[in-house]
């Protein structure tokens, strides 16, 4: 049954029409019986009250539908840069993706971000050119934009009949037919006709180009093409499928989701050209053995050992934590015990559900290749691998960007404090880019996230969904600390607690890593049979906590490598507690000797504005210590690419609107950390 399954994501820039497209797919596959519009706050996939109020997707919603005997698992991802982590964790578990591109604006800043993420995870994709009925729509220009920006071979499977206000339908280049949708029944039925004479020459030219592009990467097809023989539609489809899966081409279909045009051929393209779970390279994991770790492949087989990845956790008021799991191998049944490889603990799967947006249907079991939600996993976190003790395979954990903005949070009364802490625990469990801690100096609770919108959404959820009464402080920048040279340190720990001696000894080496590489902990100290695993686990946990709590100012560390080179273990007196305490001390000693510096977050800013306001928009950036990186011209206006320090970007939105008469918009995402230039960045 694996060949009848598709795991796909729908990705795009904010407002390109992802959720509208998903809504139409669900309607035409009979999963919903009424089309909900985002503008009315009625979209099925945007079921959070805030998504409906703001008209944007915040959480990636999962749903399953059927089309012509195929099961399609769809994940509708957010387009706003503050929710990039949602896109990242979804792409990690998908086999294919649909990139929705606006025919008017072409490649927009966030399109570039999600495209690069899809490249990183080697996800095959097809493109749906949306909003063909909008004034200024340009199918060929936008397709050329994709080719220029990403260097991919763009293959048009359809061309438009008219564009903008004259858009009538599409010409299917495989079957050489014109298709028009009926407005009377919300596009559920469509009329297929022969191509009219005046469009015949253009259609022949684009079909010739389609065959030429596909045949250039397929020897069997190239032979038929050069011999002048007829190429059947099935042969052409087979070659397009093969080349899409190995990512040598990107097929394009088009339409207007809002006006119910072009969606059914898109669903056909998903089934025809995107891969089944067993057609993509197998997942690679680390096989954890007593003395070493070995990289192995995990083939997608229903009769293999169970291996799954928890890629998302959401909290349901009635059911508690829902863990979304992508199964890579084997089968897990409801009511059975599974092994959490990351936590090295057993857990029980109480129930398994197939999720349809915000509705769920119970399942007896879930098999390789499928996606389902588990209830009952209390220890699982995003990125954990679940399976069996017989085959403890650790799949690569998702990497999440670090939070760059913080606000203080205070409960309105002491009675609310426990409730607030519980809620923060749930939200940080759901969202790995959201963290919270108590400031040791002020006693304030500080929450951190990816942007002002991100924190605004989370605080609103706390107040509305969890009924927590709290006051919010002004946004603050989250700085980082990092070492700039290498240093070694050795520390011994000895303390008598409760009449028992506790001893430990650790030698570490710390050194800086490349910009954006993150922290790395390794232990090269020789593992011998008499040293229990608990000692190594205690050290790893303690160094992880030390990297989070910083060196001098209490900001988390970044781009820092910590290597334990030797340990002093005594059978009689060494305890995990002693090694935790020793690790904390030796970390401070080594880092203080490694010329630590304070770093500030720098953001990538993309401003879209009419030509006449480009100068004003640029001056707003440069006045805030930003650097202009480049500029693109689009039919809809100019796009300015810049970088600026996060600390100077508060209130930028208001200023930009006032100097451009409200006609400019911008998106901002974290780029990198750099040394803070005001003197604090010097070595202490």
Secondary structure, DSSP 8 states (H G I E B T S, - for coil): -GGGEEEEEEE-STTSSHHHHHHHHHHHTTS-SS---TTTT--SS--SHHHHHHTS--S-EEEEEEETTEEEEEEE---SGGGHHHHHHHHTT-SEEEEEEETTTBS-HHHHHHHHHHHHTT-EEEEEEE-TTSTT--HHHHHHHHHHHH---EEESEEEES-GGG--EEEETTTTEEEEE-TTTTTSSEEEEE--HHHHHHHHHHHHHHHHHHHTT-HHHHHHHHTT----HHHHHHHHHHHHHTTS-EEEEE-BGGGTBSHHHHHHHHHHHS--GGGS--EEEEEE-SS-EEEEEE---TTS--EEEEEEEEEETTTEEEEEEEEEESEEETT-EEEETTTTEEEE--EEEEEETTEEEEESEEETT-EEEEE--SS--TT-EEEBTTB-EEE---------EEEEEEESSTHHHHHHHHHHHHHHHH-TT-EEEE-TTT--EEEEESSHHHHHHHHHHHHHTS---EEE---EE--EEEE-S-EEEEEEEEEEETTEEEEEEEEEEEEE--TT---EEEE-S---TTS-HHHHHHHHHHHHHHHHH-SSSS--B-SEEEEEEEEE--TTTB-HHHHHHHHHHHHHHHHHTS-EEEEEEEEEEEEEE-GGGHHHHHHHHHTTT-EEEEEEEETTEEEEEEEEEGGG-TTHHHHHHHHTTT--EEEEEEEEEEE-TTTTTS--
